[in-house]
Amino acid sequence: MQEAEAGRIDRLYVYKYDRLGRAAETHVLVEDLEQYGVEVISVTEGTNALARGVQLVVAADYSRVLAERTRDGLVQRHKQGFWTGGPPPYGFRVVEAGDGKKKLAIHPEEAATVKFVFESYDSEAISLKEVANRVRDRGVPTRLGGPWGFTTVRGILTNRMLVGEVRFLRRCYKLNRTTGKRVPRWSDENRHLVTRDESLRIIDDATFERV
C-alpha cells in the first residue's frame, strides 16, 4: 500500500483474486489500490468488479469450510490418541505410531529434569528462579538451547500433560486483517477436549496439585 500510495505501482497481477485474500472484504483492499491509480488484474478472472466480488465471497466460504474440515480432522485425530501437530511440551517427544501417524511419548532425559524441577520446588520454599538456576547448574540445556528462566519452570509446573491429561482446542488462531498474521487466542475451558493417557504420566496427581 505504501508503494502504491507513492505512485510506484501501475498494475498488480494476481493469478486469482483469492490469492490476494480469501475474505469477502478483500474487495476493499482492491478499491484502495485503485484509488491510488493501481490497476488490479486477475489473469484468470479479469477486472470486472462484480465478478471480483462474487469470486471473493466464494473464496471466503471455501476458506471457512476448509477450516472446519481441518479442525474436525484434528479433533478425530486427538480422540484416537494421535498428536495433532506442533512441538511437544517439555518432557515429551513425538514418535511414529507405525501407520504413518504421530503419537506422543515420554522423553526419558527431559522427564528426569521434569521430576527434578518438581522435587526441588516441592521440597523447599524456593522461588521459580532458584529452581531454574539449579537446573542450569546441572548443565541441562533447554529445548531451544536458551537459558533456563522462571517462565520455563512455571510452564513445566503448570502443564497438566505431566499427569497424563492431554488437552486439545486450548487455543485457536484468528487472522489479524491489519497485519495479515494469525494471532493465537485462548479458548474457553468448556471448549477444551480432554483425554487421559496414563502412558504419558510423569508426575503423580498429589504432587502436581500440591506444587
C-alpha positions in Angstrom: 0.0 0.0 0.0 2.9 2.4 0.7 4.4 1.6 -2.7 1.0 2.2 -4.3 0.4 5.5 -2.5 3.9 6.7 -3.6 2.9 6.0 -7.2 5.4 3.3 -7.8 2.9 0.7 -8.9 0.9 0.8 -12.2 -0.6 -2.7 -12.3 -0.9 -5.6 -9.8 -1.3 -9.0 -11.3 -2.7 -11.9 -9.4 -3.5 -15.5 -10.5 -6.9 -15.3 -8.8 -8.4 -12.7 -6.5 -8.4 -15.3 -3.7 -4.6 -15.2 -3.9 -4.8 -11.6 -2.7 -7.1 -12.6 0.2 -9.8 -15.1 0.9 -12.1 -12.7 2.8 -15.1 -11.1 1.1 -13.7 -7.8 2.5 -10.7 -8.1 0.2 -12.5 -6.1 -2.4 -12.0 -3.1 -0.1 -8.2 -3.6 -0.5 -8.6 -3.7 -4.3 -10.6 -0.5 -4.2 -8.0 1.2 -2.0 -5.3 0.2 -4.6 -7.5 1.5 -7.4 -7.8 4.9 -5.6 -4.1 5.2 -5.9 -4.2 4.5 -9.6 -3.2 0.9 -9.5 -5.0 -1.4 -11.9 -5.6 -4.8 -10.2 -5.8 -7.6 -12.8 -6.6 -11.3 -12.2 -5.1 -13.2 -15.1 -7.8 -15.9 -14.9 -10.8 -13.7 -13.8 -10.3 -10.4 -15.5 -11.0 -7.0 -14.0 -14.8 -6.9 -13.7 -15.8 -5.6 -10.2 -18.9 -7.7 -10.0 -17.1 -10.9 -10.9 -14.4 -10.0 -8.4 -16.9 -9.6 -5.6 -18.5 -13.0 -6.4 -15.2 -14.7 -6.5 -14.1 -13.3 -3.1 -17.4 -14.3 -1.5 -17.0 -17.8 -2.8 -13.4 -17.9 -1.7 -14.4 -16.7 1.8 -16.9 -19.5 2.1 -14.4 -22.1 0.8 -11.9 -20.9 3.4 -14.5 -21.3 6.2 -15.5 -24.8 5.1 -11.8 -25.8 4.7 -11.0 -24.6 8.2 -14.0 -26.5 9.7 -12.9 -29.7 7.9 -9.3 -29.3 9.1 -10.5 -28.8 12.7 -12.8 -31.8 12.5 -9.9 -33.9 11.2 -7.7 -32.8 14.1 -10.4 -33.4 16.6 -10.8 -37.0 15.4 -7.0 -37.5 15.5 -7.0 -36.2 19.1 -9.8 -38.7 20.1 -7.8 -41.5 18.5 -4.8 -40.6 20.7 -2.6 -39.2 17.9 -0.6 -36.0 18.1 -2.3 -33.0 16.4 0.8 -31.2 15.5 3.3 -28.6 16.8 6.2 -29.0 19.1 5.6 -31.3 22.1 5.8 -30.0 25.6 9.0 -30.3 27.6 9.3 -33.9 28.8 7.7 -35.4 25.7 8.6 -36.3 22.2 6.7 -37.3 19.0 7.2 -40.8 17.7 5.9 -42.8 14.8 2.8 -44.8 15.6 3.5 -47.4 12.9 0.8 -46.4 10.5 2.3 -43.1 9.4 0.7 -41.1 12.2 2.4 -39.5 15.1 2.0 -40.1 18.8 3.3 -38.6 22.0 5.8 -40.4 24.2 7.8 -39.6 27.3 11.3 -38.2 26.6 13.4 -40.0 29.2 16.1 -37.4 29.6 13.7 -34.5 29.8 11.4 -36.4 32.1 14.2 -36.8 34.6 14.6 -33.0 34.5 10.9 -32.5 35.0 11.0 -34.7 38.1 14.0 -32.7 39.4 12.1 -29.5 38.9 9.0 -30.8 40.8 11.1 -32.3 43.6 13.1 -29.1 44.1 10.0 -26.9 44.2 8.0 -29.3 46.4 10.7 -30.0 49.0 11.9 -26.4 49.7 10.4 -22.9 49.9 12.3 -21.6 46.9 11.4 -19.4 44.0 10.9 -20.5 40.4 14.1 -18.5 39.5 16.1 -20.5 42.1 14.7 -23.8 40.6 15.8 -22.5 37.1 19.3 -21.8 38.5 19.6 -25.3 39.9 18.6 -26.9 36.6 21.1 -24.7 34.8 23.9 -25.6 37.3 23.2 -29.3 36.4 24.2 -28.5 32.9 20.8 -29.3 31.4 20.0 -27.4 28.2 16.6 -26.1 27.4 14.7 -27.4 24.4 15.9 -24.5 22.2 19.3 -24.1 23.9 18.4 -20.8 25.6 18.9 -20.0 29.3 16.6 -21.5 32.0 14.3 -18.9 33.5 11.3 -18.8 35.8 8.8 -18.7 33.0 10.3 -22.0 31.6 10.0 -23.6 35.1 6.4 -22.2 35.6 5.4 -23.7 32.2 6.6 -27.1 33.4 5.0 -26.9 36.8 1.6 -26.0 35.3 1.5 -28.5 32.4 -1.3 -31.0 33.1 0.0 -33.3 30.4 2.6 -34.4 33.0 -0.3 -36.2 34.8 -1.4 -37.8 31.5 -4.1 -35.2 30.7 -4.0 -34.2 27.0 -6.0 -31.1 26.1 -7.0 -30.0 22.6 -8.5 -26.8 21.4 -6.9 -24.9 24.2 -6.4 -22.0 21.8 -7.4 -21.0 18.3 -5.9 -18.7 15.7 -7.7 -15.6 14.3 -6.5 -13.6 11.3 -5.4 -10.0 12.1 -6.6 -8.3 8.9 -4.3 -5.3 9.6 -1.1 -7.3 9.8 -2.1 -10.4 7.8 -0.8 -12.6 10.7 -2.6 -15.3 12.6 -2.9 -14.4 16.2 -3.4 -17.2 18.9 -6.3 -16.7 21.3 -7.0 -18.9 24.4 -10.3 -20.8 24.2 -12.9 -21.0 27.0 -12.1 -24.0 29.1 -15.5 -25.6 28.4 -14.5 -25.9 24.7 -11.4 -27.9 25.6 -11.3 -31.6 24.6 -9.6 -33.6 27.3 -8.4 -37.2 27.2 -6.4 -39.2 29.7 -3.4 -41.3 28.7 -1.5 -42.9 31.6 1.4 -43.8 29.4 2.2 -40.1 29.4 2.2 -39.7 33.1 5.4 -38.3 34.6 4.1 -36.8 37.9 1.6 -38.2 40.3 -1.7 -36.3 40.9 -0.9 -35.5 44.6 2.5 -33.9 43.8 1.1 -32.0 40.9 -1.8 -30.5 42.9 0.5 -29.7 45.8 3.0 -27.9 43.6 
